[in-house]
Amino acid sequence: MGTIAILFVLAIIVVCAILSIRKRIKYGSSCCGTHDAAPKKIKVKDKNKAHYPYTYTLTVDGMHCSNCARRVENALNAKEGVWASVKLENNTVLVRSKSQLEWAELSKTINDAGYTLIELV
């Protein structure tokens, strides 16, 4: 009888571990404080690089996972005339713009998304 109880407890632990792993694979890790699905990507309609004469490389602090990267990208892509893409490996964002952007404007957009703009090149 004791063996059955031990096997039952072990089976519950294994099932919980499998469910947790499956959730991490589906929604990412909890670095953002949530286990929610990634936000829906805001797609840029005009992807002709010739239409974006201004290019900026931003270094952003606080991005740890694909959900973080998506939030920063979405915040910038929501702005009219801006096309952003994040490189999570080195916490940089390539921003293409149809008009000149100021440090304060970019910093506010990224801060509103919950991250910190460190450097603008």
C-alpha positions, 0 to 999 in steps of 0.5 A: 500500500505504501508503494502505491502511495509513493508511485501516486505522488511521483506520478503527480509530480511528473505530470506537473513538471510536464505541464510546466515545461509545455507552458514554458515552451508555448509562452516563454519563460517568466522573465517578464513577470507573466506566462502570457502569450506573446503580444500580437506583432504589429506589422509594418506595411511599407517594407521598402528600405529606400523609403526610410532615409534615417537609420538608428541603432538603439541599445535597450536595457531590460530585454530578456526574451522574445516577449520583451523583444516583441513589446519593444518592436511593437511600441516602435512600429506603432509610430507612424513612419517607423520600422523597427527590428530587435536583435535580442542577442545583443539587446539592440534595435535597428530603427528605420524612419521616414523622418528624423527622430529625437532621443527624447521621443525614442526614449519615451516610447521605449520607457512607456513599453517598460524598458530603458534606452541606453544608447542611440547611435 
